[in-house]
Amino acid sequence: MNFEHNGHIYDAVEIAKAVKLTASAHGQKYLDDHYGGKDEGPCGFAWVTIKPKHKGNTKLGREERKTIRALGFKLDWTEKAFELWNPADLGVQNVESKYAGARAAAVMLTDLGFNATARDRLD
């Protein structure tokens, strides 16, 4: 699945891999810098939310949603936005490191033209 942004063609599968690598690196760096690489601190969850820019019943909206799904996102409970939980795929409970990864993923996706935000909550 390819998509276009600012005159460039991107492969959604490759972007999804790059997002995961970036998020993982940022999350692990946070854990290393603040907790010496140990899984300590507050427990919780972090994810990235993408809100589509186009209405779902238009051609652009359908293509946009297809691309978002190809990036690995699932429809959230509102059925108006898409979520990707733990984009860093960190096997820890520390919410701060997970959020650092989610923030890095959201920045990368925003740079590619998506309306992406990082979110978190304590467990």
C-alpha positions as CSV (number, residue, x, y, z in Angstrom):
1,M,0.0,0.0,0.0
2,N,1.5,3.3,-1.1
3,F,0.5,6.8,-0.3
4,E,1.7,10.3,-1.4
5,H,2.7,13.2,0.7
6,N,4.3,16.4,-0.6
7,G,5.1,14.9,-4.0
8,H,6.8,11.8,-2.5
9,I,5.4,8.2,-2.7
10,Y,5.8,6.2,0.5
11,D,5.3,2.5,1.2
12,A,3.0,2.1,4.2
13,V,4.7,-1.2,5.3
14,E,8.1,0.4,5.3
15,I,6.8,3.5,7.1
16,A,5.2,1.2,9.8
17,K,8.6,-0.5,10.3
18,A,10.4,2.8,10.5
19,V,7.9,4.2,13.0
20,K,8.3,1.1,15.2
21,L,12.1,1.3,15.1
22,T,12.1,5.0,15.9
23,A,9.5,4.6,18.7
24,S,11.5,1.6,20.1
25,A,14.8,3.6,20.1
26,H,13.2,6.6,21.8
27,G,11.4,4.5,24.4
28,Q,14.5,2.4,25.2
29,K,16.7,5.6,25.4
30,Y,14.2,7.1,27.9
31,L,14.4,3.9,30.0
32,D,18.2,3.8,29.9
33,D,18.6,7.5,30.7
34,H,16.1,7.7,33.6
35,Y,16.0,4.2,35.1
36,G,19.3,2.7,34.1
37,G,17.5,0.4,31.7
38,K,15.4,-1.2,34.4
39,D,11.7,-1.5,34.3
40,E,10.9,0.8,37.2
41,G,8.6,3.8,37.7
42,P,4.9,4.3,37.1
43,C,3.0,1.6,35.2
44,G,0.7,2.4,32.3
45,F,-0.1,2.5,28.6
46,A,0.8,4.7,25.7
47,W,-0.5,4.8,22.2
48,V,-0.8,7.0,19.0
49,T,-4.1,8.2,17.8
50,I,-4.7,9.3,14.2
51,K,-7.8,11.3,13.4
52,P,-8.5,11.2,9.6
53,K,-8.6,14.5,7.8
54,H,-11.3,13.5,5.3
55,K,-14.8,12.3,5.7
56,G,-15.1,8.5,5.4
57,N,-17.7,8.5,2.7
58,T,-15.5,10.3,0.2
59,K,-12.8,8.8,-2.1
60,L,-10.1,10.6,-0.2
61,G,-11.5,9.5,3.1
62,R,-11.6,5.9,2.0
63,E,-8.0,6.0,0.7
64,E,-6.8,7.7,3.9
65,R,-8.4,5.1,6.1
66,K,-7.0,2.3,4.0
67,T,-3.5,3.8,4.4
68,I,-4.0,4.3,8.2
69,R,-5.0,0.6,8.5
70,A,-2.0,-0.5,6.4
71,L,0.2,1.3,9.0
72,G,-1.2,-1.1,11.6
73,F,-3.8,1.2,13.3
74,K,-7.1,-0.1,14.4
75,L,-10.4,1.8,14.7
76,D,-10.9,3.1,18.3
77,W,-14.0,3.0,20.4
78,T,-15.4,6.2,18.9
79,E,-15.1,4.7,15.5
80,K,-13.9,8.1,14.3
81,A,-10.2,7.8,15.0
82,F,-7.5,5.1,14.8
83,E,-5.1,3.8,17.5
84,L,-1.8,2.0,17.7
85,W,-1.1,0.8,21.2
86,N,2.5,0.6,22.4
87,P,4.1,1.6,19.1
88,A,7.6,1.1,20.5
89,D,6.6,-2.5,21.3
90,L,8.5,-2.3,24.6
91,G,8.1,-5.2,26.9
92,V,8.0,-3.0,30.0
93,Q,5.3,-1.5,32.2
94,N,6.9,1.9,32.6
95,V,4.5,4.4,31.1
96,E,7.1,7.2,30.6
97,S,9.3,5.1,28.3
98,K,6.2,3.9,26.4
99,Y,5.0,7.5,26.0
100,A,8.5,8.6,24.8
101,G,8.2,6.0,22.1
102,A,4.6,7.0,21.2
103,R,5.6,10.7,21.1
104,A,8.4,9.9,18.6
105,A,6.0,7.9,16.5
106,A,3.4,10.7,16.5
107,V,6.1,13.2,15.4
108,M,7.2,11.0,12.6
109,L,3.6,10.4,11.4
110,T,2.8,14.1,11.7
111,D,5.8,14.9,9.5
112,L,4.3,12.5,6.9
113,G,1.0,14.4,6.9
114,F,-1.1,12.5,9.4
115,N,-3.1,14.1,12.2
116,A,-1.3,12.0,14.9
117,T,-1.0,12.5,18.6
118,A,0.6,10.5,21.4
119,R,-1.5,9.6,24.5
120,D,-1.0,7.8,27.7
121,R,-2.7,6.7,30.9
122,L,-1.6,5.2,34.2
123,D,-2.6,1.7,35.1
